[in-house]
Amino acid sequence: MREQAVVTGLGVAAAKIDRAADLLAALDDGHEPRDFDPASRRGERQSRYHDTATLMALGAATEALEEAPRAGDDPGEAAGVVVSSNLGNLDTVCRVVEVLRRGSAEALSPMDLPKASSNVIASTLAIRFDCRGVNLTVCNGASSGTDALYLAAVAVRAGRARRVLVVGVEAAHPPARRLLEAAGGGDGKRKARLVGGAAAVIIEAASSASSRGARTYAQIDAYAHDKGASPVAGSIDAALRRAGRRRPGLWIAPEEDGSSADIEGSALPLDGARPPRVLDLSGRFGLLYGALGVFQCVAASLWLQGRAAAANEQTAVLTSGSRREGASSLVMRGGGNGPAQREPE
Amino acid sequence: MGDLVITGAGVVTSIGQGRVEFFEALCRGASGLGPLAYFEPRLFKQRSAYEIAGQVEPMRSSRLLGRAVRQALQDAGVEAGAEGMVVVVGTGLRELRSVELWHAGGAALRPERLHFADAMREDLGFAGLTLTLSNACAASSFALGVAEDLLELGEAERVLVAGCDTLTESMFGMLDRVNPVGLSALRPFGAAPKGVLMGDGAAAVVLERRDAARARGRSPLGVVKGVGMNCDAYNATAPRQDGIEASMREAQRRARIAPPDVDLLVAHGTGTEQNDRTEALAIREVFGRRRVPVPVTGLKSMVGHTSGASGLVGVVAALEAMRRSLIPATAYVSALIDEARDLDLVTGEARAAEVRVAQVNAFGFGGLNAVVILERPPDGPGA
């Protein structure tokens, strides 16, 4: 009997969101996005050895692991890490080549060597939290965060890991902003600016969660990717079909191509008179790019916890990607044993 | 679940492309070392590397990937547009060279070209899921491990696993900064001077269930018995011996074999003091109880360190070694580091030997370890 993949911990490190539990509330407030200040993140010291993306990832992961700690006798061999980040170490690469061309290789700092490798975030998380299992860095463009969650669920379901720390992170350093914002969106101009941030979830085998006595937010039910003529609608439909679910109660839209026109003909009617509720994270927070899928998972997990018994309320669909790149959708199911409600302070 | 088999393979390196030609070059002890082709040499102590010269920049990695993938698909008799296929690409440096050229040279770059989905679609007409994993020097072996899991779960009917990397100026510069002197070659397990030299490379294999291959009338090139993947969780650049040992043991456990069963070990062998010492000690520890030492060879003295592509380049070499009953020698190495003196490192000439089971090691920065166990198909390998 295959393990099911469930969500047991959440974390966020982003502007104006102090903890994961505040993410849904932040979606209801109008606010101006501002750049993340690592020094303001509780518990994480500024470090000249870590780049901004790594610092944010550490902050989000710390929160998620506080909520879902490993059992004392749980060896690190079955604890994996999957990171989604496209632009994470571009600042290091660009800075190094500038210094190099102005002088020579002798002018470089050996401290930069680990950061030149795109897996620096995932490796730093593994070192900090003693995770010795499978370790993947997914750089898959706009759908990368959703694809990373998929691979974490695959690792759990294949028995490769008992739990996986999944972190999606992008840092809004100048080369990242130039590359992403200049490229333009589907209508030739991206509507928002790259703000960046990190989100973390703990994906765990259901049996591991229950043997810890942990409560679960939601279960990962299915995933699909589509690169056809209508990839957003196509991936939603394929994922819902695989999950054996019908109408979801929540849809979280991609950064680009998330309008009702893009899901025309799909299983998601958006006539306003009935579910699903629709959330658009980047409309509020700015572009999250490779981090989006994991932010979506945090939002969906919060929405699904302790959901009412009505069947369609218990299903959420999350989509990231674009018409141009292709889209990935994840179906999550709640209605299980939600964790105790976190009391606002 | 039945065996997973490789039904096609492709490879592109500085000593040749195509699995047959590549293997023959390895057995001849060819070297891909040449003067720096794409960077200003005066910036560096090291003025040579194992590059594939004569290409147009930017987007070299994507083009090498396309060549290797095309070979593998043709070898396997699979169309790029075939249903039910997923592509997983392991890379250490993705298109970061193109980022350098965009940042410092004004070349055009769209963000979606940092990963390889667009290259697969535009170059090969593949419109399914392409996953790009940036897993340092073990990336393409991790890609094979992910493919193993996807097939185990029935998430795909077949998986095209690939690796590709080209030199980046930033990584070459930083390695130059930490190498003590310029090097005349990369010498796996060789005596001083120690240090790594980068190479360009790409490789690809088609992985599917044995019964699916049979239904298509294809003879496998080899069986993937298991991939062990783990992380040292120790240091950003230095390897940890017990983490490496654990990855080897896990691969063997998944493959249901024991150290005496291994007929060939294709080492990671980067030529650095840290890797070579740690890997040699780990091999001694894991294989130490055998009466006869396991034959070990290193390819990087011929093709350089092809970063994330190196694991799968090693897999293609191992498949050919099994097919040809021939182990290429670790070229240009004679005097060894102390820790490697007890190893049966194949040096000098290629060695004729039956290879039924092969192990391929790949260890990357950040403690990423992936070890692949391959087996020769029982009814004989494909031509």
HADDOCK unambig.tbl for C-alpha pairs under 7 A between the chains (distance, minus, plus):
assign (segid A and resid 93 and name CA) (segid B and resid 170 and name CA) 6.00 0.50 0.50
assign (segid A and resid 94 and name CA) (segid B and resid 100 and name CA) 6.13 0.50 0.50
assign (segid A and resid 94 and name CA) (segid B and resid 103 and name CA) 6.44 0.50 0.50
assign (segid A and resid 96 and name CA) (segid B and resid 170 and name CA) 5.68 0.50 0.50
assign (segid A and resid 97 and name CA) (segid B and resid 100 and name CA) 6.76 0.50 0.50
assign (segid A and resid 97 and name CA) (segid B and resid 169 and name CA) 6.59 0.50 0.50
assign (segid A and resid 97 and name CA) (segid B and resid 170 and name CA) 5.37 0.50 0.50
assign (segid A and resid 104 and name CA) (segid B and resid 43 and name CA) 4.33 0.50 0.50
assign (segid A and resid 104 and name CA) (segid B and resid 44 and name CA) 6.29 0.50 0.50
assign (segid A and resid 105 and name CA) (segid B and resid 43 and name CA) 5.90 0.50 0.50
assign (segid A and resid 105 and name CA) (segid B and resid 44 and name CA) 5.57 0.50 0.50
assign (segid A and resid 105 and name CA) (segid B and resid 173 and name CA) 5.09 0.50 0.50
assign (segid A and resid 105 and name CA) (segid B and resid 174 and name CA) 6.71 0.50 0.50
assign (segid A and resid 105 and name CA) (segid B and resid 176 and name CA) 6.42 0.50 0.50
assign (segid A and resid 105 and name CA) (segid B and resid 177 and name CA) 5.52 0.50 0.50
assign (segid A and resid 106 and name CA) (segid B and resid 177 and name CA) 5.61 0.50 0.50
assign (segid A and resid 108 and name CA) (segid B and resid 174 and name CA) 6.70 0.50 0.50
assign (segid A and resid 108 and name CA) (segid B and resid 177 and name CA) 6.71 0.50 0.50
assign (segid A and resid 110 and name CA) (segid B and resid 174 and name CA) 6.64 0.50 0.50
assign (segid A and resid 110 and name CA) (segid B and resid 177 and name CA) 6.97 0.50 0.50
assign (segid A and resid 110 and name CA) (segid B and resid 178 and name CA) 6.71 0.50 0.50
assign (segid A and resid 113 and name CA) (segid B and resid 174 and name CA) 6.04 0.50 0.50
assign (segid A and resid 114 and name CA) (segid B and resid 236 and name CA) 5.75 0.50 0.50
assign (segid A and resid 114 and name CA) (segid B and resid 237 and name CA) 6.20 0.50 0.50
assign (segid A and resid 116 and name CA) (segid B and resid 171 and name CA) 6.42 0.50 0.50
assign (segid A and resid 117 and name CA) (segid B and resid 92 and name CA) 6.87 0.50 0.50
assign (segid A and resid 117 and name CA) (segid B and resid 93 and name CA) 6.85 0.50 0.50
assign (segid A and resid 117 and name CA) (segid B and resid 136 and name CA) 6.32 0.50 0.50
assign (segid A and resid 118 and name CA) (segid B and resid 134 and name CA) 6.16 0.50 0.50
assign (segid A and resid 119 and name CA) (segid B and resid 134 and name CA) 6.22 0.50 0.50
assign (segid A and resid 119 and name CA) (segid B and resid 135 and name CA) 5.77 0.50 0.50
assign (segid A and resid 119 and name CA) (segid B and resid 136 and name CA) 6.51 0.50 0.50
assign (segid A and resid 120 and name CA) (segid B and resid 366 and name CA) 6.62 0.50 0.50
assign (segid A and resid 123 and name CA) (segid B and resid 233 and name CA) 6.86 0.50 0.50
assign (segid A and resid 123 and name CA) (segid B and resid 236 and name CA) 6.77 0.50 0.50
assign (segid A and resid 123 and name CA) (segid B and resid 366 and name CA) 4.93 0.50 0.50
assign (segid A and resid 126 and name CA) (segid B and resid 233 and name CA) 4.96 0.50 0.50
assign (segid A and resid 127 and name CA) (segid B and resid 233 and name CA) 4.08 0.50 0.50
assign (segid A and resid 127 and name CA) (segid B and resid 234 and name CA) 5.43 0.50 0.50
assign (segid A and resid 127 and name CA) (segid B and resid 235 and name CA) 6.96 0.50 0.50
assign (segid A and resid 130 and name CA) (segid B and resid 233 and name CA) 5.61 0.50 0.50
assign (segid A and resid 131 and name CA) (segid B and resid 233 and name CA) 6.19 0.50 0.50
assign (segid A and resid 132 and name CA) (segid B and resid 230 and name CA) 5.67 0.50 0.50
assign (segid A and resid 132 and name CA) (segid B and resid 231 and name CA) 4.58 0.50 0.50
assign (segid A and resid 132 and name CA) (segid B and resid 232 and name CA) 5.85 0.50 0.50
assign (segid A and resid 132 and name CA) (segid B and resid 233 and name CA) 5.69 0.50 0.50
assign (segid A and resid 133 and name CA) (segid B and resid 230 and name CA) 4.57 0.50 0.50
assign (segid A and resid 133 and name CA) (segid B and resid 231 and name CA) 5.78 0.50 0.50
assign (segid A and resid 134 and name CA) (segid B and resid 229 and name CA) 5.48 0.50 0.50
assign (segid A and resid 134 and name CA) (segid B and resid 230 and name CA) 4.75 0.50 0.50
assign (segid A and resid 134 and name CA) (segid B and resid 231 and name CA) 6.49 0.50 0.50
assign (segid A and resid 135 and name CA) (segid B and resid 230 and name CA) 6.60 0.50 0.50
assign (segid A and resid 135 and name CA) (segid B and resid 231 and name CA) 6.32 0.50 0.50
assign (segid A and resid 136 and name CA) (segid B and resid 133 and name CA) 6.64 0.50 0.50
assign (segid A and resid 136 and name CA) (segid B and resid 135 and name CA) 6.34 0.50 0.50
assign (segid A and resid 137 and name CA) (segid B and resid 133 and name CA) 5.51 0.50 0.50
assign (segid A and resid 137 and name CA) (segid B and resid 134 and name CA) 5.26 0.50 0.50
assign (segid A and resid 137 and name CA) (segid B and resid 135 and name CA) 6.01 0.50 0.50
assign (segid A and resid 138 and name CA) (segid B and resid 132 and name CA) 6.03 0.50 0.50
assign (segid A and resid 138 and name CA) (segid B and resid 133 and name CA) 4.75 0.50 0.50
assign (segid A and resid 138 and name CA) (segid B and resid 134 and name CA) 6.25 0.50 0.50
assign (segid A and resid 139 and name CA) (segid B and resid 115 and name CA) 6.38 0.50 0.50
assign (segid A and resid 139 and name CA) (segid B and resid 132 and name CA) 5.60 0.50 0.50
assign (segid A and resid 139 and name CA) (segid B and resid 133 and name CA) 6.04 0.50 0.50
assign (segid A and resid 139 and name CA) (segid B and resid 134 and name CA) 6.51 0.50 0.50
assign (segid A and resid 140 and name CA) (segid B and resid 115 and name CA) 5.94 0.50 0.50
assign (segid A and resid 140 and name CA) (segid B and resid 131 and name CA) 6.16 0.50 0.50
assign (segid A and resid 140 and name CA) (segid B and resid 132 and name CA) 5.63 0.50 0.50
assign (segid A and resid 141 and name CA) (segid B and resid 112 and name CA) 5.63 0.50 0.50
assign (segid A and resid 141 and name CA) (segid B and resid 115 and name CA) 6.80 0.50 0.50
assign (segid A and resid 154 and name CA) (segid B and resid 149 and name CA) 6.90 0.50 0.50
assign (segid A and resid 158 and name CA) (segid B and resid 149 and name CA) 5.85 0.50 0.50
assign (segid A and resid 158 and name CA) (segid B and resid 153 and name CA) 6.54 0.50 0.50
assign (segid A and resid 179 and name CA) (segid B and resid 111 and name CA) 6.13 0.50 0.50
assign (segid A and resid 180 and name CA) (segid B and resid 111 and name CA) 6.08 0.50 0.50
assign (segid A and resid 183 and name CA) (segid B and resid 110 and name CA) 6.04 0.50 0.50
assign (segid A and resid 225 and name CA) (segid B and resid 129 and name CA) 6.24 0.50 0.50
assign (segid A and resid 226 and name CA) (segid B and resid 128 and name CA) 6.93 0.50 0.50
assign (segid A and resid 227 and name CA) (segid B and resid 127 and name CA) 5.85 0.50 0.50
assign (segid A and resid 227 and name CA) (segid B and resid 128 and name CA) 6.46 0.50 0.50
